[in-house]
Amino acid sequence: MTETGITGFSGYIPRRRLHRQAIAEAHSWAIPGLKALGKGERSFCGHDEDVITMAVAAARASLAGVTAGKIDSLLLASTTLPFADRQNSTFVGEALGLSEDLHTADVCGSQRAGTSALLQALRCSPGSSSLVIAAERRYSKPGSVQELTSGDGAAALLLGSGNILARLLGSHTVSRDLVDHFRSTGSNVDYTLEERWIRDEGYLKIIPDTLERLFAKTGVAPTDINHFVVPVVAARTVALIAKKCGIEAAAVADNLQGKCGDTGSAHALLMLINTLHSAVAGEKILLLGFGQGCDALLFEATNEITRAGDFRSVQAELDKGSAENSYMRFLSHNGAIDMDWGIRGERDTRTALSALYRNRDTITGFVGGRCTVCDTVQFPKTGICVNPDCNKPGTQVDESFRDKVGSIKSFTEDHLAHSVSPPFMYGAVRFEGKASLIMEFADFDPGQLKVGDPVSMCFRIKDQDSMRNFRRYFWKAMPAQSNAG
Amino acid sequence: MASGIKDKVAIIGMGCSRFGERWDCNAEDLMLEAYAECLEDAGIETPQVEAAWLGLCYDEQSMGKSAISLPQALRLANVPVTRVENLCATGSEALRGAAYAVAAGACDIALAMGVEKLKDTGFGGLPGRSMGTFDDLWLPAISAPGAFAQICPAYTEKYDISAAELKQAMAHVSWKSHENGALNPKAHLQNRVTKERILNAPMISSPLGMFDCCGVSDGAACAIVTTPEIARKLGKEHDLVSIKSMQLSLSNGAEMFYDSWDGSYALTAEIASQKAYREAGISDPGTELDLVEVHDCFSITELITMEDLALSERGGACQDIVEGKFDRDGALPCNIDGGLKCFGHPLGATGLRMVYEIYQQIHGRAGDRQLTDVRQGLTHNLGGFPNRNVCSITIVGRHDMH
């Protein structure tokens, strides 16, 4: 029987990092106790990022490290999907340029969604390859502990049967409806129960019960575990769990609280990916997902794990952070305050969905054209070549712009045009093949744009349609980055 | 090759409303204000107007989509009226329609009216609007200052001048227009501004500051045209003004999607002006034109337009500008009426307002800003963005120039 395992991976963490101290200070008038949590940084989505965009970013990085064959299935795990009814995973698949002959599913409903999706995919028929993505954009009430301990991020794992980097030795799931927190339909923030109860009745009972059965099933001893991946915020609690389960304290994996925070249903997979970067062949990695029970997945790194460096590392994502002290920006980007953007913010951004549908390769897939006569690359692909010296009709074939590196031809920082993250930065980007395109810039700070600088393409929210609660997406130009690292 | 329109159409009357924040009136009132002056100037009666063209760009915000508001406001005699809209060239397009109809012999006397009531939109600057269902899916919802600001880095890079030098020249453009506007009772802004204030103004879209951008205003302007023969019969022997050329050039996507254009000039302005010079029989525009009214939606636009119209050498506009070549007392006064900078830019009216200034200067009626011995002048509109636009050039002059 063909063995299925992890063949590629990558994480994505938005570059914006809010100093927790800035949050604690903003609330010091009301909740001075938050000061104790005011250390380090948490990641948060830029104004144009969400679960979809982070999922696409993580998945692209994971696919960039391998020569991916056909992907048979795509699972997207999250509890903060932008669409409750419009399959998010299908949309992500189109942005990635995957074939439409693709099994897709959104996996939701619990902080365990990430590990559950991974488990489902690993149980798929041998020989097939799948992409498991988990992403979370975490919303929290101002003044809550979660506001400080949460972070936004995404993780993508490519599964297949050839050259696997880590194999699944076994798994066990206990499903038990302990409600440590909940978020009802229609609400976007959690209602959280008492920490001591969650620790004593939740973590310290459900996890040991699960692991006892896993160890019995697999014949692996707790002391054999080299990497214990536990997506729990409090390091002291994780140490207690390890001790109770008989796992070495040194095996406990970094929970990324320092520069990122807890990324919800994506966190287990993000921590796993970080661990895979430091794992050596033969090491055993125990991954947990917690929420209304526990998923436990036991992996073993193979000799192929030396290829981990081919994939963009979580550490590189952690390091790229751009420090932010404006708590108000964080609140505004998360929709927690209703800013007055003036009359330009009132513009109707209704999307003609019939037009989006017929142009979805162009818009979602970022596919332009290449003239087969003069070789001119152009976006969009049209009926007549744009090169004035050619202008031949019907000569263009598909040309993907997704992975192109362009260079900044012109730019401006616009304080008049509407942006929920002013100034609105855009300009012309030139590409090899004489293509030129007006694009919005992403992840640049004011003053950073320079003519001639290289830019990579990223999939981002283009407009929010507040009238219809819809958002549309397109590709933007960000500072060029390499995938490895 | 076509014989062109030179001297086939005479302008026998023009009118221009006071431009500004006209909270006191509707678009219809603005048209009437301009029309009353125009009709008196032409010395004809309304029933003699056989056809009309209405230039109106932001229809939704003022008078609706059709042309009906014009005959209704002016009580035209159930004649054909067409509404035209072509971005910032809208006013010039109304004149082109009327002039071509007269030249074709389709009618004897035609009216071109341009109007825009921008201040009722509630916007400072032009209102944002849809770019069309497809472009809205991908094109950033950019602003006009943001689009034109991008000329600046392209220009400084191409000609190896510093951003500060360019900004100084741009400040001179705005300073000069305010100096001119201060002499014009119909201008929206009639104040002088120091270069220091211009240079230190808040940024709108870097490097364009507030004074690098034109104002936003309401206004109307109109012209009555006929053939030179009929004009003479109407008693218009003296100082008869005729159209020398009307050209239009539109982008076809090359500047926007094909990387051959370097972003430092307007391709369409170069093409339209060369065609216009040929049509008008002008070989040396720098000496044969006595004044120009160009589309200074932004100071940088006026700067590059001097080069696009071949009035400055490529890369030489900054020097020409700071040396005063285009000032009121310079070799070739530009925007002697104050330009868009001081008139604002009611899109439908702007092109006709520019022709109005040249017409007034030829007739010696320009008051404190009157130039001496004006024979002919050029108007220029650039609508849209530098990389996707419509450019119109109109040259008018004395009918008896030769």
Interface residues (C-beta under 8 A of the other chain):
Chain A: I343 R344 R347 D348 T349 T351 A352 A355 L356 N359 T362 I363 T376 Q378 F379 P380 T382 V386 N387 P388 K409 S410 F411 T412 E413 D414 H415 L416 A417 H418 P423 F424 Y426 G427 A428 R430 F431 K434 A435 S436 L437 I438 M439 E440 V451 K462 D463 R472 F474 W475
Chain B: G122 F123 G125 G128 R129 S130 T133 F134 D136 L137 W138 L139 P140 A141 I142 S143 P145 G146 A147 A149 Q150 I151 P153 A154 E157 M203 I204 S205 S206 N252 G253 A254 M256 F257 Y258 D259 S260 W261 G263 N387
